[in-house]
Structure formats: structure tokens, C-alpha cells
Amino acid sequence: MDLSQAVLDELWDFGDPAGSEARLRAAVEAESDASARAELETQVARALGLQERFAEADDVLSTVPVTAPAVMVRVALERGRLRNSAGEPDAARSLFELAAEAAASADLTFLRVDALHMLAIVDPEHSPEWTDRALEVLDPTTDPRTRRWLVSLHNNAGWSHFDAGRTTDALAEFEKALDAAARWGTPQQVQWAEEAIAEIRAAL
């Protein structure tokens, strides 16, 4: 059984990785389904990585049983995030490419977009291409939680344009991020998009 993203949303608070780790470990202990349990263990590793406990996170991922395609994709994703956080973007890129390909083969749209969005981050030279690919994957999707990825994709593209001095293009991307946040995102994402737009308009 693949783990519902709604379940993970309830367990995660990215502003509190230690608290998230505790909730995720409790969920692992309570879960009887082997595949769902394995996916939860990958998220324990992610929480450890956000606390910069990289060796512990790698140890957790090394023991996760790959019981389903979603588990394999999540292991590759979290290893990639660990490598990126540790300052190894080239190693991270190969892992994210592996995750994107495996997710595409298994028709795991949410995880495929996650991998493509990470590739846009670790491979800035080709960031527009990775973002465009993620947007193409999202285009036919109607699931509201999956379409929430539009917020992050347009937000990241906005900051890339801003850093490159393309302020008008940045504003257009942040306006798209705000529209997506209002439709499918969280109140915090709406606030962040509004703040970004205010900053860009001030720069203009």
C-alpha cells in the first residue's frame, strides 16, 4: 500500500524537524503495512537530514526494505536531499534523476514532480528545463494536493529570474505562484507569494 500524502502532511512540520522525527517514528511503530512503514522510515531519514544528522539519516535509508516502487523512489529522493544538504550537488543530481525515472515508470506523479523540482534546484544551469518538464507532468493532473506543486515550481522559478536580474519575469512567476497557492496551497504559501510579489514590485 502506497502511503497517502495526506498522512505525511499531518506528520510533517518542516519548521520543526525534531518534532516531525518523533511523530514519524511513532507512526512507523504503529504501521502494520510493510510498504507504508518503509515509506515512513524514509521520512524519518528526511527529518534527520534537516537536523544535519546526515550519517544517521544514511543509516536509516540503508535499512529500509524496498517493498514497492514508491519506496524505491523515496529512498532515492531522500538520499539525493542528503547529498544536496551535504554540499554534493553532482551526487544529488544522479539520485534525483534516478527517482524521476523510477517514478515515471511507476506512474507516481507526485513523487516524479518532487524529483524534477529537486533537479531544478541542484542543476541551476538547466533549471528552466527541469521546471518545464515538471509543469508538463502536472498539466493533466487534477488532484489538488499534487497540483500544489505549482506553488513551489513557480516560486523557485521566480527567485531564479530575480537572481539573474530578470525582475519582470520574476514578478510573472510569483503571480502564478500566488494564483496556485490561492487555489491549492496553504495560507502560509499564500503569504509567502504575496511577500515575494511585494518585494519584486518594490525592486521594480
FENNORCOR-V267750 format. One record per residue. N is the residue number from 0. D_FIRST is the distance of its C-alpha to the first C-alpha in Angstrom with 1 decimal. Layout:
n:N d_first:D_FIRST
n:N d_first:D_FIRST
//
This chain:
n:0 d_first:0.0
n:1 d_first:3.8
n:2 d_first:6.3
n:3 d_first:8.9
n:4 d_first:12.3
n:5 d_first:14.0
n:6 d_first:12.8
n:7 d_first:14.1
n:8 d_first:17.2
n:9 d_first:18.0
n:10 d_first:17.9
n:11 d_first:19.8
n:12 d_first:23.6
n:13 d_first:24.7
n:14 d_first:28.2
n:15 d_first:27.4
n:16 d_first:25.3
n:17 d_first:26.5
n:18 d_first:25.4
n:19 d_first:22.0
n:20 d_first:21.8
n:21 d_first:22.6
n:22 d_first:20.1
n:23 d_first:17.2
n:24 d_first:18.5
n:25 d_first:18.6
n:26 d_first:15.0
n:27 d_first:14.1
n:28 d_first:16.3
n:29 d_first:15.0
n:30 d_first:11.2
n:31 d_first:10.6
n:32 d_first:7.0
n:33 d_first:8.0
n:34 d_first:5.8
n:35 d_first:6.0
n:36 d_first:9.5
n:37 d_first:10.4
n:38 d_first:9.9
n:39 d_first:12.0
n:40 d_first:14.4
n:41 d_first:15.1
n:42 d_first:16.1
n:43 d_first:18.3
n:44 d_first:19.9
n:45 d_first:20.5
n:46 d_first:22.1
n:47 d_first:24.3
n:48 d_first:25.3
n:49 d_first:26.5
n:50 d_first:28.7
n:51 d_first:30.0
n:52 d_first:28.8
n:53 d_first:27.9
n:54 d_first:28.5
n:55 d_first:26.2
n:56 d_first:23.4
n:57 d_first:23.9
n:58 d_first:23.8
n:59 d_first:20.5
n:60 d_first:19.0
n:61 d_first:20.8
n:62 d_first:19.0
n:63 d_first:15.4
n:64 d_first:13.8
n:65 d_first:12.5
n:66 d_first:9.6
n:67 d_first:8.3
n:68 d_first:10.5
n:69 d_first:9.3
n:70 d_first:10.2
n:71 d_first:13.4
n:72 d_first:14.3
n:73 d_first:14.0
n:74 d_first:16.1
n:75 d_first:18.7
n:76 d_first:18.8
n:77 d_first:19.5
n:78 d_first:22.0
n:79 d_first:23.6
n:80 d_first:24.0
n:81 d_first:25.5
n:82 d_first:27.9
n:83 d_first:28.9
n:84 d_first:29.6
n:85 d_first:31.6
n:86 d_first:33.8
n:87 d_first:32.5
n:88 d_first:31.7
n:89 d_first:32.2
n:90 d_first:29.6
n:91 d_first:27.3
n:92 d_first:27.9
n:93 d_first:27.0
n:94 d_first:23.6
n:95 d_first:22.9
n:96 d_first:24.1
n:97 d_first:21.7
n:98 d_first:18.7
n:99 d_first:20.1
n:100 d_first:20.5
n:101 d_first:17.1
n:102 d_first:15.5
n:103 d_first:18.0
n:104 d_first:17.3
n:105 d_first:13.6
n:106 d_first:14.6
n:107 d_first:13.0
n:108 d_first:16.0
n:109 d_first:15.5
n:110 d_first:15.2
n:111 d_first:17.9
n:112 d_first:20.2
n:113 d_first:19.7
n:114 d_first:20.8
n:115 d_first:23.7
n:116 d_first:24.8
n:117 d_first:25.0
n:118 d_first:27.0
n:119 d_first:29.4
n:120 d_first:30.0
n:121 d_first:30.5
n:122 d_first:32.5
n:123 d_first:35.0
n:124 d_first:37.2
n:125 d_first:34.7
n:126 d_first:32.9
n:127 d_first:34.0
n:128 d_first:32.6
n:129 d_first:29.1
n:130 d_first:29.2
n:131 d_first:30.4
n:132 d_first:27.6
n:133 d_first:25.0
n:134 d_first:26.9
n:135 d_first:26.9
n:136 d_first:23.1
n:137 d_first:23.0
n:138 d_first:25.8
n:139 d_first:24.0
n:140 d_first:21.1
n:141 d_first:21.6
n:142 d_first:18.7
n:143 d_first:20.7
n:144 d_first:18.5
n:145 d_first:18.3
n:146 d_first:22.1
n:147 d_first:22.8
n:148 d_first:22.9
n:149 d_first:26.2
n:150 d_first:27.7
n:151 d_first:27.1
n:152 d_first:28.0
n:153 d_first:31.3
n:154 d_first:32.1
n:155 d_first:31.8
n:156 d_first:33.9
n:157 d_first:36.4
n:158 d_first:37.0
n:159 d_first:37.3
n:160 d_first:40.0
n:161 d_first:41.7
n:162 d_first:41.9
n:163 d_first:43.5
n:164 d_first:46.0
n:165 d_first:44.7
n:166 d_first:44.9
n:167 d_first:45.0
n:168 d_first:41.9
n:169 d_first:40.2
n:170 d_first:41.1
n:171 d_first:39.7
n:172 d_first:36.3
n:173 d_first:36.3
n:174 d_first:37.2
n:175 d_first:34.2
n:176 d_first:32.1
n:177 d_first:33.7
n:178 d_first:33.1
n:179 d_first:29.4
n:180 d_first:29.2
n:181 d_first:31.1
n:182 d_first:28.7
n:183 d_first:25.3
n:184 d_first:25.9
n:185 d_first:26.8
n:186 d_first:30.4
n:187 d_first:30.6
n:188 d_first:29.8
n:189 d_first:32.5
n:190 d_first:34.9
n:191 d_first:34.3
n:192 d_first:34.9
n:193 d_first:38.0
n:194 d_first:39.3
n:195 d_first:38.8
n:196 d_first:40.6
n:197 d_first:43.4
n:198 d_first:43.8
n:199 d_first:44.0
n:200 d_first:46.5
n:201 d_first:48.5
n:202 d_first:48.5
n:203 d_first:49.7
//
